[in-house]
Amino acid sequence: NAGVTQTPKFQVLKTGQSMTLQCAQDMNHNSMYWYRQDPGMGLRLIYYSASEGTTDKGEVPNGYNVSRLNKREFSLRLESAAPSQTSVYFCASSAPTGTNEKLFFGSGTQLSVL
Amino acid sequence: AQSVTQLDSQVPVFEEAPVELRCNYSSSVSVYLFWYVQYPNQGLQLLLKYLSGSTLVKGINGFEAEFNKSQTSFPLRKPSVHISDTAEYFCAVSDLTGSARQLTFGSGTQLTVLP
């Protein structure tokens, strides 16, 4: 099973460039998420999508946009990259397991903005 | 709102030794507690969770954690570690809605098992 697939795995951008991080899941999950991981700060939620056609801001949405293209795909776009957006980005999806939801993560995208 | 503090950013330990990774949380409401593990170049995966009931919870790969409400702690323990346990470990907390978007992660503890 592929699970959650993210592309690309690595990317280097210059300040001001734009790019889109792609994410797809094959587990038929309704909810999908984008996190960033920075040293000493754990994971912080950027945006999430509770279902196809809906998106909501998380803790750190500034400088990002998202698109829930269909149930499988959830992309993250940086319109004008800044050095502060250098980070590791994780996509995740979730499934209900009784009283809570279990997260399934992709393997991450390491982004450097110069 | 809730928060999670992992006091140790790095924990080196020799193979076959016991280990404890500390986690303290703060919340004005009851919570669910989780430990996630991130192996090198991989995404996070759930190690164990406390939702209710017995305060001692067992997870994969021989890890266990004990919920202590009075001390607002949820330390992760393993009696004998292996080289393959080298990874980063994240404690996380959520409110009782159980929604993944309510998860708050700690800053992580890098466990390095030395031969």
Contacts between the chains, C-beta under 8 A, distances in Angstrom:
chain1	res1	chain2	res2	distance
A	4	B	43	7.0
A	31	B	100	6.6
A	31	B	101	7.6
A	33	B	100	6.8
A	33	B	101	6.9
A	40	B	9	6.8
A	40	B	107	5.2
A	40	B	108	7.9
A	41	B	107	5.7
A	42	B	4	7.6
A	42	B	90	6.1
A	42	B	105	3.8
A	42	B	106	5.3
A	42	B	107	4.6
A	42	B	108	5.7
A	43	B	44	7.4
A	43	B	90	7.1
A	43	B	105	4.4
A	44	B	105	7.7
A	45	B	101	6.5
A	45	B	103	7.8
A	48	B	100	8.0
A	48	B	101	4.9
A	50	B	101	7.8
A	56	B	101	7.7
A	58	B	101	7.0
A	90	B	43	5.7
A	90	B	44	7.2
A	92	B	43	7.3
A	92	B	44	8.0
A	92	B	100	7.6
A	94	B	100	4.2
A	96	B	98	7.9
A	98	B	51	7.6
A	99	B	32	7.8
A	99	B	51	5.7
A	99	B	52	8.0
A	99	B	96	7.8
A	99	B	98	4.9
A	100	B	32	5.7
A	100	B	49	7.2
A	100	B	51	6.4
A	100	B	94	7.0
A	100	B	98	3.3
A	100	B	99	7.8
A	100	B	100	7.7
A	101	B	98	6.0
A	101	B	99	6.0
A	101	B	100	4.1
A	102	B	46	6.1
A	102	B	100	7.7
A	103	B	36	8.0
A	103	B	44	7.3
A	103	B	46	7.1
A	103	B	100	5.2
A	103	B	103	7.4
A	104	B	43	8.0
A	105	B	43	2.9
A	105	B	44	4.7
A	105	B	45	6.9
A	106	B	43	5.2
A	107	B	41	6.6
A	107	B	42	5.4
A	107	B	43	5.1
A	108	B	41	7.7
A	108	B	42	7.8
A	108	B	43	5.9
